[in-house]
């Protein structure tokens, strides 16, 4: 596969994972660029992948590591909150019938991102791999180098914690 083919095959997956992990469009784009720069360096060093599965796991791992680097950098700079810049959204996206529908949809997505940010990175990662990417328990276990039992436990606890956060936020609404 050429570098361009690899880019077009993996760009949505890398960006989606980065966006879910950092919940910021601009930082997710930076992480995506960083991941593909690392891919180019990896290939230039004459490294190869054994299979598509190996390449898939490599992109997931490098994306997660880049997101972890992002959070470490944020901590060093003492930034406690990530900002979501939505000021450039001027048109109603396709699929939204009215501005009210768009606003409700946007509020739901932002609320989901806020809840995800309150979860530990480990819980967030398991939920993303399971729900967003549709990986099976076995595939997640292989990616995380954990047992299937550990992944099941993490997934159960992550869903439980997500639900607790949502319920507590609902009780605190004014």
C-alpha positions as CSV (number, residue, x, y, z in Angstrom):
1,X,0.0,0.0,0.0
2,X,1.3,3.5,-0.8
3,X,1.6,6.2,1.8
4,X,-1.5,8.0,0.3
5,X,-3.6,4.8,0.4
6,X,-2.6,4.2,4.0
7,X,-3.5,7.8,4.9
8,X,-7.0,7.6,3.3
9,X,-7.6,4.3,4.9
10,X,-6.7,5.3,8.4
11,X,-7.3,9.1,8.6
12,X,-10.9,8.8,9.9
13,X,-10.0,6.2,12.4
14,X,-7.0,8.0,13.8
15,X,-8.9,11.4,13.9
16,X,-12.0,9.8,15.5
17,X,-10.0,8.2,18.2
18,X,-7.9,11.3,18.8
19,X,-11.1,13.5,18.9
20,X,-12.8,11.2,21.4
21,X,-9.7,11.0,23.6
22,X,-9.0,14.8,23.7
23,X,-12.5,16.2,22.9
24,X,-11.0,19.1,21.0
25,X,-11.2,19.3,17.2
26,X,-8.0,21.3,16.8
27,X,-5.9,19.1,19.1
28,X,-7.3,16.0,17.5
29,X,-6.1,17.3,14.1
30,X,-2.6,18.0,15.5
31,X,-2.5,14.5,17.0
32,X,-3.6,13.0,13.7
33,X,-0.8,14.9,11.9
34,X,1.7,13.7,14.4
35,X,0.6,10.1,14.0
36,X,1.0,10.2,10.3
37,X,4.4,11.9,10.6
38,X,5.4,9.0,12.9
39,X,4.1,6.5,10.3
40,X,6.3,8.1,7.6
41,X,9.3,7.9,9.9
42,X,8.5,4.3,10.7
43,X,8.3,3.4,7.0
44,X,11.4,5.4,6.1
45,X,13.3,3.4,8.7
46,X,12.5,0.4,6.5
47,X,10.1,-1.0,9.1
48,X,7.1,-3.0,7.8
49,X,3.9,-4.4,9.1
50,X,3.3,-8.1,9.3
51,X,-0.4,-7.7,8.4
52,X,-3.3,-5.2,8.2
53,X,-4.2,-6.2,11.7
54,X,-0.7,-5.3,12.9
55,X,-1.0,-1.9,11.1
56,X,-4.4,-1.3,12.6
57,X,-3.1,-2.0,16.1
58,X,0.0,0.2,15.4
59,X,-2.2,3.2,14.4
60,X,-4.4,2.7,17.5
61,X,-1.5,2.4,19.9
62,X,0.4,5.4,18.4
63,X,-2.8,7.5,18.5
64,X,-3.4,6.7,22.1
65,X,0.2,7.4,23.0
66,X,0.0,10.8,21.1
67,X,-3.1,11.6,23.1
68,X,-1.4,10.7,26.4
69,X,1.5,13.0,25.4
70,X,-1.1,15.7,24.7
71,X,-2.5,15.3,28.3
72,X,1.0,15.3,29.8
73,X,1.8,18.6,28.0
74,X,-1.5,20.1,29.2
75,X,-0.7,19.1,32.7
76,X,2.8,20.7,32.5
77,X,1.2,24.0,31.3
78,X,-1.3,23.8,34.2
79,X,-4.3,24.0,31.9
80,X,-7.3,22.5,33.8
81,X,-9.9,22.7,31.1
82,X,-10.0,22.0,27.4
83,X,-12.0,24.4,25.4
84,X,-14.4,23.4,22.6
85,X,-14.3,26.0,19.8
86,X,-17.6,25.9,18.0
87,X,-17.7,29.5,16.9
88,X,-17.0,28.7,13.3
89,X,-20.1,26.6,12.9
90,X,-22.4,28.9,10.9
91,X,-24.4,26.5,8.8
92,X,-26.7,23.7,9.8
93,X,-25.0,20.4,9.0
94,X,-26.6,17.9,6.7
95,X,-29.2,15.7,8.6
96,X,-30.3,18.5,10.9
97,X,-33.7,19.9,10.0
98,X,-33.7,23.1,12.0
99,X,-31.3,25.2,14.0
100,X,-33.1,23.9,17.1
101,X,-32.4,20.3,16.1
102,X,-28.8,21.3,15.4
103,X,-28.5,22.9,18.8
104,X,-30.0,19.9,20.6
105,X,-27.7,17.6,18.7
106,X,-24.7,19.7,19.5
107,X,-25.6,19.9,23.2
108,X,-25.9,16.1,23.3
109,X,-22.5,15.7,21.7
110,X,-20.8,18.2,24.0
111,X,-22.5,16.7,27.1
112,X,-21.2,13.2,25.9
113,X,-17.7,14.6,25.4
114,X,-17.8,16.3,28.9
115,X,-18.8,13.0,30.5
116,X,-16.1,11.1,28.6
117,X,-13.5,13.6,29.8
118,X,-14.5,12.9,33.4
119,X,-13.8,9.2,33.0
120,X,-10.3,7.9,33.5
121,X,-8.3,7.5,30.3
122,X,-8.4,3.7,30.6
123,X,-12.2,3.6,30.9
124,X,-12.5,6.2,28.1
125,X,-10.3,4.1,25.8
126,X,-12.2,0.8,26.4
127,X,-15.6,2.6,25.7
128,X,-14.2,4.1,22.5
129,X,-12.8,0.9,21.2
130,X,-16.0,-1.0,22.0
131,X,-18.7,1.4,21.0
132,X,-17.1,3.8,18.4
133,X,-14.9,1.3,16.6
134,X,-17.0,-1.8,17.2
135,X,-14.1,-4.0,18.5
136,X,-14.9,-7.2,20.2
137,X,-13.8,-8.0,23.7
138,X,-11.1,-10.2,22.3
139,X,-9.8,-7.5,19.9
140,X,-9.7,-5.0,22.7
141,X,-7.8,-7.4,24.8
142,X,-5.2,-7.9,22.1
143,X,-4.8,-4.2,21.5
144,X,-4.4,-3.4,25.2
145,X,-2.4,-6.5,25.9
146,X,-4.8,-7.5,28.7
147,X,-6.9,-10.6,29.3
148,X,-10.4,-10.8,28.1
149,X,-11.6,-10.9,31.7
150,X,-9.8,-7.7,32.5
151,X,-11.3,-6.0,29.4
152,X,-14.8,-7.2,30.4
153,X,-14.3,-5.8,33.9
154,X,-13.0,-2.5,32.6
155,X,-15.9,-2.2,30.2
156,X,-18.5,-3.0,32.9
157,X,-16.9,-0.5,35.3
158,X,-16.6,2.2,32.6
159,X,-20.3,1.9,31.6
160,X,-21.2,2.0,35.3
161,X,-19.1,5.1,35.9
162,X,-20.4,6.8,32.8
163,X,-24.0,6.1,34.0
164,X,-23.2,7.5,37.5
165,X,-21.8,10.7,36.0
166,X,-24.7,11.2,33.7
167,X,-27.2,10.6,36.6
168,X,-25.3,12.9,38.9
169,X,-25.2,15.7,36.3
170,X,-28.9,15.2,35.7
171,X,-29.6,15.6,39.4
172,X,-27.6,18.8,39.5
173,X,-29.3,20.6,36.6
174,X,-30.9,23.9,37.6
